[in-house]
Amino acid sequence: MKHGATLLAWIWVGSLTAAADPVAAIQEHQAKHSKGEVLWSFDPSIYAGDLKRLPVGVFDSGIGGLTVLDAILKLDAFNNDTLQPGADGVGDFAGERFTYFGDQANMPYGNYPAAGREDLLRELILRDATFLLGQRYLSKPEGEVLSDKAGVKAIVIACNTATAFGLEDIRAVIARWGLSIPVIGVVEAGARGVMELLPRDSRPDAIAVLATVGTCGCEAYPKAISQATGLAGKPMPVIIQQGSVGLAGAIEGDPAFVSTTPERQAPYQGPSPDPTLMPVYQFDPVGMIGSQLNSVFNHVRYEVTTLVERHRKSGDDTPIGMVVLGCTHYPMAQREIAAAFEALRVYRASDGSQPYAALIREKLQFINPAEFTAKELFRELARARVRLKAGETCTQADDRFFLSAPNPAWPGAKLTPGGALDPAYKHGRALAEFDRLDAVPVPLTVDLLPKTTASALERLMPEVWRRVK
């Protein structure tokens, strides 16, 4: 958007307030485009009648939210006729269809607060939700605008950072627009899952939370777990957090964190290992470029070692017994995460000591909030009476998948040599520029995924992979 057009937009809303407030800005944008005729807006008439036949919307900062969708597709925890807990051999969402959106061009979300752009992060999250509500997308980054996408009857925020920073915003605008659409976030569901596994009358083990910098920085899990355990009358566990700047991006194949060539295609944005801990990390030398991490394996080793070393230095001797995968990307690396904890547990220093053995249980419980989110979605659809019953069909014949993609033709957009949006450019953009199309929603195709990501999807989530293809 040109500066003159931006000024006119601000004059139209009457002040700079809307531009500075993401909730006010998205409301003003919707009011200006009340028929859903542009991106990031929707047609309210779609929501005037029975919503039952609409698909369920799921969004994330990238493809990590597909782990949540996978859990939804697998869930058989309720009787589909009585709606009571208990498997009946039929998938709890067998008749439903889903619309997925991953804001891959703008990820990782967890790094925006550290860059001082919580306001921009909140706007991106609101755009994600509004995209699901609307009908418009582009055929390709430089393609035509299409409008054949269905709206949604529920929104699942399949991203921990987006839940932490955007859940209340989304619920607020949904209410102000008069829509009866449930909004489910993974943090609340994950905290309830933790609470269910905690003992009632004995000292609980420590809980390790692996998440993004943003999720950890706002204390999302400690607050949610504290609330859930308090309501249940259970003792509050010790919680150790590790906020990662690079693991989610590495899993996505972002060149700022992992490079497929000897020379980096983008400036390295990942963490710097502590030289004194090099023997403890037990890095794979193949996954290094000098002192920089260059593999998911090594990013995992760095994050787990940093977390456990901080716990050791704290002087608290409570052993870690539970690990919360507090980013929806992390279940895709659970095998590597479990191996990293085990490598530390059995690690023997040069003097023969085992500094971490007593701080890590031999058998860890891994909490993937996705399953608990799936259960919450079932209950919310049942409560809103919008579940499809046997024989009923969705207006959308198949699931649909979308990603945001950088638009290299957009004036002023700065891209890395690998074709991603430049990190400094991403964090430096102004608010309320809804006609800026530097990152646009397009259909998700296999060629848009890094090969390592596609391989992981095929191996770990075959049902999702089948639907994506």
Stockholm file with secondary structure:
# STOCKHOLM 1.0

chainA/1-469         MKHGATLLAWIWVGSLTAAADPVAAIQEHQAKHSKGEVLWSFDPSIYAGDLKRLPVGVFDSGIGGLTVLDAILKLDAFNNDTLQPGADGVGDFAGERFTYFGDQANMPYGNYPAAGREDLLRELILRDATFLLGQRYLSKPEGEVLSDKAGVKAIVIACNTATAFGLEDIRAVIARWGLSIPVIGVVEAGARGVMELLPRDSRPDAIAVLATVGTCGCEAYPKAISQATGLAGKPMPVIIQQGSVGLAGAIEGDPAFVSTTPERQAPYQGPSPDPTLMPVYQFDPVGMIGSQLNSVFNHVRYEVTTLVERHRKSGDDTPIGMVVLGCTHYPMAQREIAAAFEALRVYRASDGSQPYAALIREKLQFINPAEFTAKELFRELARARVRLKAGETCTQADDRFFLSAPNPAWPGAKLTPGGALDPAYKHGRALAEFDRLDAVPVPLTVDLLPKTTASALERLMPEVWRRVK
#=GR chainA/1-469 SS CCHHHHHHHHHHHTSSHHHHCHHHHHHHHHHHTTTCCSTTCCCGGGGSSCCTTSCEEEEESSSTTHHHHHHHHHCCCBCTTTCCBSCCSSCTTTTCCEEEEECGGGCCGGGTGGGTCHHHHHHHHHHHHHHHHSCCEESSTTSCEECCCCCCSCEEECCHHHHHHHHHHHHHHHHHTTCCCCEEEHHHHHHHHHHHHSCSSSCCCEEEEEEEHHHHHTTHHHHHHHHHHHHHTCCCCCEEEEEESSHHHHHHTCTTTCCSSSSCSSCCCSCCCCGGGHHHHCCCGGGEETTEECSHHHHHHHHHHHHHHHHHHHTCCCCEEEEEECSTTGGGGHHHHHHHHHHHHTCCCTTSCCTTGGGEEEEEEEECHHHHHHHHHHHHHHHHTCCCCTTCCCSSSSCEEEEEEECTTSTTCCBCTTSSBCHHHHHTCCSSCTTCCSEEEEECCGGGSCHHHHHHHHHHCHHHHHHHC
#=GC SS_cons         CCHHHHHHHHHHHTSSHHHHCHHHHHHHHHHHTTTCCSTTCCCGGGGSSCCTTSCEEEEESSSTTHHHHHHHHHCCCBCTTTCCBSCCSSCTTTTCCEEEEECGGGCCGGGTGGGTCHHHHHHHHHHHHHHHHSCCEESSTTSCEECCCCCCSCEEECCHHHHHHHHHHHHHHHHHTTCCCCEEEHHHHHHHHHHHHSCSSSCCCEEEEEEEHHHHHTTHHHHHHHHHHHHHTCCCCCEEEEEESSHHHHHHTCTTTCCSSSSCSSCCCSCCCCGGGHHHHCCCGGGEETTEECSHHHHHHHHHHHHHHHHHHHTCCCCEEEEEECSTTGGGGHHHHHHHHHHHHTCCCTTSCCTTGGGEEEEEEEECHHHHHHHHHHHHHHHHTCCCCTTCCCSSSSCEEEEEEECTTSTTCCBCTTSSBCHHHHHTCCSSCTTCCSEEEEECCGGGSCHHHHHHHHHHCHHHHHHHC
//
